[in-house]
Amino acid sequence: MFKRMISSLMAFAVAALPLFAAGDQKEADRLDNCGTVLKEILDIPDDIPSDLLDKAECVIIIPSVLKLAVGLSGSWGKGAMTCRTGEHFTGPWSAPAMMRLEGGGVGFQLGGQATDFVILVMNPRGAKAILKNKVKIGADAAAAAGPKGRDAAAISDVTLRAEMLTYSRSRGLFAGFSLEGSTLRQDNGANVNLYKKKLTAEEIIRKGAAAVPPSGQELIATLNKKSPKNLSDPNSLKE
C-alpha cells in the first residue's frame, strides 16, 4: 500500500508540473499581450493622438477586459502600467507594474464582451494616486473618454481637465470610452509572480527596483519609440 501511495503521489506530481509551469508563464503572457495590444493601437495614426501620448505621464493597458451585464454592468480585467521615469516624469518609460480593473461603470449591455482598454494618465497627481492606492475612476481621479484622430485640436474643456483619458477597442472598433465607476488597483500577487519578489507598483515604477522583464520589452520599446520625450508643460510636472 505504501508503494502504491508513493506511486500515486509521483504520478500526481508529474501531472501537476504543466499546471505549475502554466502558472509561472501566466503573468509573462499577460505582459506580452499588453505590448502587442498597445503596438497595434499606436501603429494606427487615427487612434490615440500622438500629441496626447506625448503629454501623458503614464500609460495603462488592460487587454481583454470582460464586461458582463444583465440589467447591471461590470468590468474585470488585468493588465500593466508604466510611467516615464525621473522625479518629474521626464525620463524613459519604466518597468511595468501589474494592475487590475474592477467594478461597474462601462455602460448597459446584455451578455459578455471582451474589450481592450488603454488609459493615458495625464498629470503627476493622477499617476501618484494610482501608484499609492486603489483609485475609483471619476471619483478619486477625473476621467474622460479620450479623443481620437491625428491631433487633439478638438479637445473639450472636460478632456483638458481630466487626469485620465480612456480608450477602448472591441471587435476592431476603437473609440474613447467611459470607465467611470470602475476601480484601478495594483495587482500585488501578479507583481510577485513576475518579478519573483515582493514589490509595490511605486517601487517598480518610481524607484526603479526592477528591470524590464523580457515579456515587457515590446511594450516599453514601443513607448520609447512612439513617445520618447514628455512634451507636457514643464511647470505642470512639478506638482
C-alpha positions in Angstrom: 0.0 0.0 0.0 2.9 2.3 0.8 4.4 1.7 -2.6 1.0 2.4 -4.2 0.8 5.7 -2.3 4.3 6.8 -3.4 3.5 5.9 -7.0 0.2 7.8 -6.8 2.0 10.9 -5.4 4.7 10.8 -8.0 2.1 10.4 -10.8 0.2 13.4 -9.4 3.4 15.5 -9.2 4.3 14.7 -12.8 0.7 15.5 -13.9 0.8 18.8 -12.0 4.1 20.0 -13.5 2.4 21.6 -16.6 0.0 23.4 -14.3 2.8 25.0 -12.3 4.6 25.9 -15.5 1.5 27.5 -16.8 1.1 29.5 -13.6 4.7 30.8 -13.9 4.1 31.8 -17.5 0.7 33.5 -17.0 2.0 36.9 -16.0 4.6 36.9 -18.7 1.9 36.1 -21.3 -0.3 38.9 -19.9 2.5 41.4 -20.1 3.4 40.3 -23.6 -0.2 40.7 -24.6 -0.2 44.3 -23.3 2.7 45.1 -25.6 1.0 43.6 -28.6 -2.2 45.5 -28.0 -0.5 48.8 -27.5 1.7 48.4 -30.5 -1.3 47.6 -32.7 -3.2 50.6 -31.5 -0.3 53.1 -31.7 0.5 51.9 -35.2 -2.8 53.3 -36.4 -2.5 57.1 -36.8 -6.2 57.8 -36.4 -6.4 56.2 -33.0 -4.7 57.8 -30.0 -3.4 61.3 -30.9 0.3 61.4 -30.7 0.3 64.8 -29.1 -1.8 63.4 -26.2 0.5 60.4 -25.8 3.5 62.9 -25.7 1.8 64.7 -22.8 1.0 61.5 -20.8 3.0 60.7 -17.7 1.8 57.0 -17.6 0.0 54.5 -19.8 -2.2 51.6 -18.5 -3.0 48.8 -20.9 -5.7 46.2 -19.9 -6.3 43.7 -22.7 -9.4 41.6 -23.0 -11.4 43.2 -20.2 -14.5 41.1 -19.7 -17.7 43.2 -19.4 -20.8 41.5 -18.2 -24.3 42.8 -17.7 -27.8 41.6 -17.2 -29.5 44.8 -16.2 -26.3 45.9 -14.4 -22.9 46.4 -15.8 -19.4 45.5 -14.6 -15.8 45.0 -15.7 -13.0 42.8 -14.8 -9.5 42.8 -16.3 -5.8 42.5 -15.6 -3.1 44.5 -17.3 0.0 46.6 -16.7 1.1 50.2 -16.1 4.3 52.0 -17.0 5.3 55.6 -16.4 8.1 57.9 -17.5 11.0 57.7 -15.1 12.7 60.6 -13.3 11.5 62.8 -10.5 9.3 64.9 -12.9 8.4 62.1 -15.3 10.8 63.2 -18.0 12.9 60.1 -18.5 12.4 56.8 -20.5 9.5 54.6 -19.7 9.7 52.4 -16.6 9.5 48.7 -16.0 5.8 47.8 -15.9 3.7 47.1 -12.8 0.8 44.8 -13.0 -2.7 46.3 -12.5 -6.3 45.2 -12.1 -9.5 46.9 -13.3 -12.7 46.1 -11.4 -16.2 47.2 -10.8 -19.1 48.9 -12.7 -19.4 51.9 -15.0 -18.9 50.6 -18.5 -22.5 51.1 -19.7 -25.5 48.9 -20.0 -25.5 45.8 -22.2 -26.6 42.2 -22.3 -24.3 39.2 -22.3 -20.5 39.5 -22.2 -17.8 41.0 -24.4 -14.1 41.3 -24.2 -12.6 44.7 -24.8 -9.0 46.1 -24.8 -8.6 49.3 -22.8 -5.8 51.9 -22.9 -5.7 54.7 -20.3 -3.5 57.7 -20.5 -2.6 59.3 -17.2 -2.2 63.0 -17.9 -0.6 64.5 -14.8 1.6 63.6 -11.9 -1.2 63.9 -9.4 -3.1 61.1 -11.1 0.0 59.0 -11.5 1.0 59.2 -7.9 -2.6 58.5 -6.7 -2.7 55.2 -8.7 0.7 54.1 -7.5 -0.2 54.6 -3.8 -3.8 53.5 -3.6 -6.6 52.0 -5.5 -8.4 54.7 -7.5 -12.1 54.9 -8.4 -12.3 56.4 -11.9 -14.4 59.5 -11.9 -14.4 59.9 -8.2 -10.8 59.7 -7.0 -9.5 60.8 -10.4 -11.2 62.8 -13.0 -11.6 60.9 -16.3 -12.9 61.5 -19.8 -13.3 59.5 -22.9 -10.2 60.2 -24.9 -10.5 62.0 -28.3 -9.1 60.2 -31.3 -7.5 61.3 -34.6 -4.3 62.6 -35.9 -4.3 65.6 -33.5 -6.2 66.7 -30.5 -7.3 70.1 -31.8 -11.0 69.5 -30.9 -10.3 68.6 -27.2 -13.0 69.8 -24.9 -12.5 71.6 -21.6 -13.6 68.4 -19.8 -10.8 66.5 -21.6 -8.3 69.2 -20.7 -9.1 68.9 -17.0 -9.1 65.1 -17.0 -6.4 63.2 -15.1 -7.1 60.1 -17.2 -8.2 59.7 -20.8 -9.7 56.3 -21.5 -9.9 54.4 -24.8 -11.4 51.1 -25.8 -11.0 48.6 -28.7 -13.6 46.0 -29.3 -14.3 43.9 -32.4 -11.9 46.1 -34.4 -13.5 49.3 -33.4 -11.5 51.9 -31.5 -13.0 54.8 -29.6 -12.9 57.0 -26.5 -14.9 55.2 -23.8 -16.0 56.0 -20.3 -14.8 53.8 -17.4 -16.3 55.9 -14.6 -17.2 53.9 -11.6 -14.5 51.3 -12.2 -11.6 50.8 -9.8 -7.9 50.6 -10.7 -5.5 49.0 -8.2 -2.1 47.3 -8.3 -2.0 43.6 -8.6 0.4 42.7 -5.9 0.3 38.9 -6.4 1.0 39.3 -10.1 4.0 41.5 -9.4 5.4 38.9 -7.1 4.9 36.2 -9.8 6.5 38.4 -12.4 9.5 39.8 -10.5 10.0 36.9 -8.0 10.0 39.2 -5.1 7.5 41.4 -3.2 7.4 44.8 -4.8 4.8 47.6 -4.9 3.9 49.4 -8.1 5.6 52.5 -6.7 8.8 50.6 -6.1 8.8 49.2 -9.6 7.9 52.4 -11.5 9.2 55.3 -9.4 12.1 53.7 -7.6 13.5 51.5 -10.3 13.5 48.4 -8.1 13.2 46.0 -11.1 14.4 45.8 -14.6 12.1 45.4 -17.6 11.4 41.7 -17.9 11.7 40.0 -21.3 7.9 39.8 -21.7 7.7 43.6 -21.2 10.3 44.5 -23.8 7.9 45.1 -26.7 5.7 47.3 -24.5 8.5 49.6 -23.3 10.3 49.7 -26.7 7.0 50.7 -28.4 6.5 53.6 -26.0 10.1 54.7 -26.1 9.9 54.8 -29.9 6.5 56.4 -30.2 6.9 58.9 -27.4 10.5 59.3 -26.3 10.0 62.7 -24.7 7.4 64.2 -22.3 6.1 67.3 -24.0 3.9 68.4 -21.1 4.2 72.0 -19.8 7.3 71.7 -17.5 5.5 73.6 -14.8 2.7 71.0 -14.7 5.2 68.3 -13.9 6.5 69.9 -10.7 3.4 69.2 -8.6 
